[in-house]
């Protein structure tokens, strides 16, 4: 009996269901930010952030949208008190 052929898939292959997740996340993030998902100057940057999160394994469009919108707020300098970016701090026993 011959071994099953090794099937290599393209890591950037996006299935129709994946497109739904990506589009929903982009639309939701744009809505959170109060801007157009098509005509805003940074719509492409937001899309790249959503793709990056998707490539990291996130599949929930609400979570992707929230993280992407927060990233955009931080990049634009519009972070409010409720949505502050995480600040890295040294370990308790690490010298500063």
N, C-alpha and C positions, 0 to 999 in steps of 0.2 A: 504494500500500500504506500502510495506517495504521500509525503507530508503536505499539509495544506499550504497553498502559496501564501507568502508573506504579502499582505496588502498594506501598502504605505498610503497614508492619507495626508493631504495637504493640511498643515496646522492652521492655515488661514481659510479653510473651507467653511463657509457660513451657510447653514441650512435655513430653509424658510422660517422655521420657528424661531431661530436665532435672530433673524432680521426683525421679527415682531418684537422681541425683547429689546433689541438695540433701538428701534424706532420709537417704541413706547418710552424707553428711558430718556432718549434725546428730547422728545416732546415734553415729558414731565419735567426734566431739568430746566428746559427753556421756560416753561410755565412758572416754575419756582422762582426763576431769576427775573421773570416779567419781561421777557424779550422773545422776538420771533425766532423760531427754529430754522428759518430759511434765509432771512434777510439780515440778521444781526451780523456785524463784522466779525464776531468771535464764534459764530455758529460752528465753523469747521474745527476750531480749537476744542470746543465742547464735545463735538463728535469724536475727536481723537482721544479725549479723556475717557469717554464712554467705551470706546473700543479697547482701550488699555485695561479698564476695569473688567470688561468682559473676558479679555485674554488672561486676566489673573484668576478667572474662575467664577466671578460673580454672575448669577443668572436671574436674580430678582430685579425687575426693572425699577421698582421703588427704591431699593437700596442703591443701585447704580446711579439713579437720578439724584438722590440725596447727596451722595459722595461727590459726584461730578459738579453739582451746583455749589456745594461748599468749597470745592477746589477753585471754581471760578470766582466766588466771592473773595476768597483769600488773594487770588491773583489780582483782582481788581481793587483790593484794599477796602472792601466794603463788609468786612466781617463785623457782625454785631455781637453783643454780649452773650446772646443765647447760643451762638454758633461759632465760638472761638476755635481757632485752629489749635491742634495739640502742640504743646511746647515740650521739647525734649529736655530732660533734666538729668544731671549725673547721678550715678548710683550713690547710695547713702555713704559708702565707705571710699568712694573715688575722690581723689584730690582734684580740685578745680584749678 
